[in-house]
């Protein structure tokens, strides 16, 4: 029985001490070195007297970031890792919610975090830390303790911290390893940033199975031909990438005339994967396994999956399939009636060990989406309302049709349009605003008496680069609906 994810590492270290675990550019680290460094960092964290406390990690994707994540976990505390390029105003919002007891960052990054007053560890100090076996032996972790808090966009402008326990990641990692038959000979390339939950699969499956994980930066993915060359050179066997990246590779014909003989498993998750581009992959690598994984951060990355077992036309929707083991999917209509018949749309809800323990420090928001199973009221039985609309098809597979709210996915990034609107509304000259997503770009409408100069610059201090709208349209006045709210439908005519 396993009570924390660090046991995955201990077991693999015992079996494969000298095997390469992580590769990042010219740097690599084996299992034993990684375990030593993360335990030494854990020892340092324990010297601060921290137990089950939040630790904020602000580091770029790197081996150091992984040492920090495992070091925090080994110390019996929990981490939250955020984008090192996040504007400080947003970092501050996260700090206000998380109230970290410690910050782990790099010396060359923005030093404003020092102003917060928490203790700070810099990644260039890691090598100087030493094991303190006496402190480490006193750490007690149970599987319902938190492992991490990942922040996602919040519709009111406040990021939401999804709290995930060891139990959920253990459950997920066992499922991935078994379902996709992951062994110690597996070589993976990680695409997802560590602040995006797709990386959980890459990191923890690798560690549990004694495999090897290569880290590539977001920047490198802008050059598909080079990435394909990298996959070839390093004999990569498995990838789990966001559909936007697979689409980009297909559209840029990066797979043409390439023989990726070792690549046997192509997994994806995070947004709809169009069959048009998937068919290009399937034609280029006909013997690989393709799997469409579905799930929000709130259920530990994935709750539903479909392994492609038949051909699809370019314009068909790819199913998201069926529930993962130890997970239950429930579809409810508007009146909370359970849907079991095909072709009836409802909201996809999830039950199981994968469920988040709620939004950190926000019981109110948590209560809105983590609700009692409407099928009974006999004992505490939480389900998560995903906000996604789904239905069963004729094969009893689930199909996901989109969202009930204004959450969108742009290049794999989860964005609440409300968060952008909140940032726009904070401009002194903007009376109100509304954002629309065309499927390709975000368009911002704002009410003001004149065009606002440097609006992008203003937003870049508040929200992340990928959230900034492509087009800004000024209106003298928004049309309002009967409730006095912005008539959002009327804006469609202006797109
Ligand atoms: P995130 O929390 O960033 O993982 O985003 C979760 C949301 O992404 C889900 O609620 C869905 O709206 C969408 N999503 C994730 N995976 C898929 C998929 N395979 N197909 C369609 N939409 C997906």
Boltz pocket constraint, residues with backbone or C-beta under 6 A from the ligand:
constraints:
  - pocket:
      binder: B
      contacts: [[A, 152], [A, 197], [A, 268], [A, 269], [A, 270], [A, 271], [A, 272], [A, 273], [A, 292], [A, 293], [A, 294], [A, 295], [A, 296], [A, 297], [A, 298], [A, 301], [A, 320], [A, 386], [A, 388], [A, 400], [A, 402], [A, 403], [A, 409], [A, 412], [A, 413], [A, 414]]
      max_distance: 6.0
